[in-house]
Amino acid sequence: MSQSQNSLVTLERKTKETEISIKFGLTPGEISIDTGLPFFDHMLSQLAKHSSSCLKLKAIGDLEVDAHHTVEDTGILLGEALKTAIGDKTGIVRFASVSLPLDEALIDVALDISGRPYLGYFINFDPDTQFLGSPGFDPQLAEEFFRAFVTSSQITLHINLKYGKNIHHILEATFKGVAVCLKRAIEKSGNQIPSTKGVL
């Protein structure tokens, strides 16, 4: 059954480590995000804004232990929300790619709403890289977010750092690049499933 792209998907996820609620839609709307990690909130806001999505998200996690659980579980639930919002993929463009700059950083992103989860993440950080924001966000957690997001949304996503120095710029370009690809890939271009198999 096809999901209306104008409707909001409401989901919750509760574990012993996190409690997360999401309202998500594929048309522009309110963006309100609180994960307890301001830098991560900023990145998720970029993802919603530049994909022309509505996103209201509240996450309570065991940040006293580590940010990993909150970041990963947010990716799981947001990916599930995206998959539900897209529906049966009738008429979508399906593929998108972009080379996106942010000051000195340049990121290449390619995406396929394929029904097959795969993440190619080619961004390496210096192990001595400082955490971003307060409380701190380990830059390597971005990969964990995208892996969880890809797995639950069942999309194929490749992210490649061409060059860049500033970690904030690199990560922001990454989230913006994924957002732009999502916006383009879910655009309508007909009334058929974009696959010779007839299903995605």
N, C-alpha and C positions, 0 to 999 in steps of 0.2 A: 504494500500500500504506500503510495507516494505521500510524503510529508509536505504540507504547505510551507513554503519558505517564509511566509509572513507570520507564522505562528511561533510562539516561544516554547522551547523545550525546557521543562523543569525536572531536575534530577538531584538526588542526594546520595551521598556515600558516607557511611559511618563505620569506622574500624576502632580498634583499641588505640590507634596512633593518631587518627585524624577524623574530623567531622567536617564535611564539605557540602555546600548547597550551591546549585547553579541554575540560573535562568539564561537561556541562550537562544538567539535568533539570527537568521541570515540576512536581515535588513537592518539599516542603521537605527540605533536606539540608545538607551541609557547605558553608560559604562560605569560600573561601580564595583571595585575590586578591593578586597581586604583579605590578605593571606597571612598577615603578621610579618611579611617580608617586603618592605617598601620597594626595593629594587625589582623584585619579582612582580609586584603589582604594576610597576611601571612598564615592564616588558609585556605583561598580559594586556595592559591597556593599549600598547602599540599593536598587538595582534588583533584586538577587537576593532580598533579605530581604522586600521588600514585594510582590513578585510570587509569593512562596512557592516559589521555585526553588532548586535546588542549583547552585552555580557554583564550580568550581575552575579558576582561570585563572593562567597564568604567561606573562608577556611580557618578552622581552629586545629592546630597540630601540636605535636610534642616538640616545639622549637627548643625547649630546654635540653633535649637530647641531640637534635640535629635538624637541619632544614630539609633533609632528603625526603622524609616521608610526606611532608606537606607538598613539596614540589612534584614528586612522582604521582601522588594520589590526585592532585589537581590535573595533571596531564591525563590520567586515566579517565576522570569524569568529564573533562572538557572534550576529549576525543569521542567519548560515548555520545555526548550532546551533539557534536558535529555530525556524527554518523546518523543519528536519529533525525536531525534537522534536514539533512540532504535527502533522506528517503531512498527511493529505489533508483535514483540517478537518471531518470528519464529526461532526456534533452540537455543534460549538462555538457559543457565543453570538455570536461574531464582532465585535460592536460594543461599545464602552465609552467612557465619558467621565467626567471628574471635575474638580471645582474644589477644588484642594488648597492649604491654607494652611501656611505655616511662619513663625511670628511675624508680622512686618510684610509678608511677601511672599505673594502669591496667584497661583497658576498654574492656567490652564485647559488640560486635555489631552483630546483626542478621538482615538480609535484605531479602525481597521477592519482586521481580518485579511483583506484584500481580494484578495491576489495581485497587486496593482498598487502598486508603490513610489511613494510621494509624501511629501515632508516640507514642512509649513508651519511655519516656525520664526520666531516673532514675539517675539524677545527681543533687544533692542539694548543693548549695553554701551558705556559711555564709553570712547573709545580710550585714555584715560589710566588705565584700571582696572589695578590691580596684579595680578601673577600670584598665584595661591593656592597655598600649601603650599611645601615645599622637597624636591626641586627644583620649580621653579615650573610651575603649570598655568595656561595662558592661558584665561580664561573663554570666549573665542570658540571654543575647541576643542570645547566641548560640542556645538555645531552640527555640526561635522565628524563627531563620533562618531555622532550621531543620523542624519545623512544616510547614512553608511556602513551603519549598522544597519538602517535602513529599506530601503535598496536591496537588501541581501542577504537580508533576511527577507521582502521583498515585502509590506510592510504600508503602510497609509496612516496618517500620524501628523501631528496638528496640535498645536502647543504655543504658548500665548499668555500672555505676562506681563500680568496685569491691573494689578498695581502691586507695588512692592517697592524697597528701597534696598540691603540687604546682599547682596553678590554671592554669598556662600556660601549664604545662605538661598534666594536665587532658584534657584541651580543644584540645591541639594538638593531643593527642592520640585518642580523639574522631573523629576529622576530618580525621586523617589517617586511623582509623578503618573503617569508612564509605567508604572511598576511596577504600580500599582493597576489601571490600565486593562488591562494585559496579563493580570493575574490574572483579572479579570472576563471579558475577551473569550475566553479559552481554556476557560472553564468549560463543562461539558457540559450541554446543554438538550434533547437529543433524539438521533435516530440518522440525521439527514439532513444533507446539505450545505446550509448556510444561504444559498442563492442560488437565484433562479428559473432561472438558467442550468444548475444542477446541478453546477457545478464552480467552484472558486475558485483 
